[in-house]
Amino acid sequence: MSQLRYYTADGLKKLKDELHQLKSIERPRVSQQIAEARDKGDLSENAEYDAAKEAQGLLEAKIAKLEDIVANARIVDESQMDTSKVLILSRVKIKNTTNGTQVTYTLVAENEANLKEGKISIDSPIGKGLLGKKVGDLADVKVPNGTMKFEIIEISR
């Protein structure tokens, strides 16, 4: 069984739009490529046919994965969010206890993560370390070169 994932309304819409694009535009395009390659004769030595069939397999796997994600997606009602602890969609201001640097992140589902926008995945090392923490708590985050400590400064929506 697939894992239940929480998304913003915009994040889920993007997933559904991508799924629609793959099913309604990409799938027919790949089918057309297969048909054109098949028309060129002997399939045993037809590289175009093999490439088109491989592309079809990859596309169908991606469609199946997205369908599974969408089927198990839930929209988070931001108005009902608890800001007493870090949860998905929490906006968290943290301070690196080693160098004093402060940054603000919004914790989102993996598909919505975008570091340029300050959105990190709840599945990332920092995201995992922050989940469930309260203002004033210290979060130990395991990173490839050791452990970083962050203090939770503020939690908001």
C-alpha positions in Angstrom: 0.0 0.0 0.0 1.2 3.5 -0.8 2.0 6.1 1.7 -0.5 8.8 2.4 1.0 12.2 1.5 -0.2 15.7 2.3 -0.2 18.5 -0.2 -1.3 22.1 -0.7 -4.2 22.6 -3.1 -1.7 24.1 -5.6 0.7 21.2 -5.2 -2.0 18.6 -5.8 -3.3 20.6 -8.8 0.2 20.5 -10.4 0.4 16.8 -9.9 -3.0 16.3 -11.5 -2.0 18.6 -14.4 1.2 16.6 -15.0 -0.8 13.4 -15.0 -3.3 14.8 -17.5 -0.4 15.9 -19.7 1.2 12.5 -19.7 -2.0 10.6 -20.4 -3.6 12.9 -23.0 -0.5 14.2 -24.9 2.6 12.1 -24.2 0.9 8.7 -24.3 -0.7 9.2 -27.8 2.6 10.7 -29.1 4.5 7.6 -28.0 1.9 5.3 -29.5 2.2 7.2 -32.8 6.0 6.7 -32.7 5.5 3.0 -32.2 3.1 2.8 -35.1 5.5 4.7 -37.4 8.4 2.4 -36.4 6.3 -0.7 -36.9 5.4 0.4 -40.4 9.1 0.5 -41.3 9.3 -3.3 -41.5 11.2 -6.0 -39.7 10.8 -5.4 -35.9 13.7 -7.7 -34.9 16.2 -5.2 -36.2 14.3 -1.9 -35.8 16.1 0.4 -33.3 13.3 3.0 -33.6 10.7 0.5 -32.6 12.8 -0.7 -29.6 13.4 2.9 -28.5 9.7 3.8 -28.8 8.7 0.7 -26.8 11.2 1.5 -24.1 9.9 5.1 -24.0 6.4 3.7 -23.7 7.4 1.5 -20.8 9.1 4.4 -18.9 6.0 6.7 -19.6 3.6 4.1 -18.3 5.7 3.6 -15.2 5.7 7.3 -14.6 1.9 7.5 -15.1 1.3 4.6 -12.7 3.5 6.3 -10.1 1.7 9.6 -10.4 -1.8 7.9 -10.3 -0.7 6.2 -7.1 0.5 9.5 -5.6 -2.7 11.4 -6.6 -4.9 8.5 -5.2 -3.2 8.7 -1.9 -2.8 12.5 -1.7 -4.7 14.6 0.9 -5.0 18.4 1.0 -4.0 20.0 4.2 -6.4 22.6 5.5 -4.0 25.4 6.4 -6.6 27.2 8.5 -6.8 24.3 10.9 -3.0 24.0 11.3 -1.5 23.7 14.8 1.4 26.2 15.1 2.5 24.9 18.5 4.8 22.3 16.8 6.4 21.8 13.4 4.1 19.9 10.9 3.8 19.7 7.2 3.2 23.2 5.7 4.6 24.8 8.8 6.8 27.9 8.2 9.8 27.5 10.5 12.4 30.0 11.4 15.5 28.1 12.7 18.9 29.2 13.9 22.1 27.1 13.3 23.5 26.9 16.9 27.1 26.6 15.5 27.3 29.8 13.4 24.1 31.7 14.4 22.8 31.8 10.9 19.0 32.0 10.7 16.9 30.7 7.8 13.2 30.2 7.3 11.8 27.1 5.6 8.3 25.8 4.8 8.0 22.1 5.1 6.2 20.5 2.2 5.7 17.2 0.4 8.7 15.9 -1.6 7.1 16.9 -4.9 6.6 20.5 -3.8 10.1 21.1 -2.5 11.9 24.0 -4.0 14.9 25.4 -2.1 14.9 28.7 -4.1 11.4 29.3 -2.7 12.4 28.2 0.8 10.4 25.0 0.6 12.0 21.8 1.9 10.7 18.3 1.9 9.5 16.7 5.1 11.5 13.7 4.0 14.8 15.7 3.8 17.2 15.4 6.7 16.4 18.9 8.0 12.7 18.3 7.5 12.8 15.0 9.4 14.8 16.7 12.2 12.3 19.5 12.6 9.0 17.6 12.5 7.3 17.6 15.9 9.6 20.2 17.5 8.3 23.3 19.3 9.6 26.8 19.7 12.8 26.7 21.7 13.5 23.1 21.0 16.8 22.0 19.6 16.8 19.7 16.5 19.7 17.4 15.8 19.9 16.9 12.1 22.2 14.2 10.7 24.0 15.4 7.6 26.7 13.6 5.6 29.5 15.3 7.5 28.1 14.9 11.0 25.3 16.4 13.0 24.0 20.0 12.9 22.0 21.5 15.7 19.2 24.0 15.0 17.1 26.0 17.4 13.4 26.5 16.6 12.9 30.3 16.7 9.4 30.6 15.3 6.6 28.5 13.8 3.8 30.0 11.7 1.5 29.1 8.7 
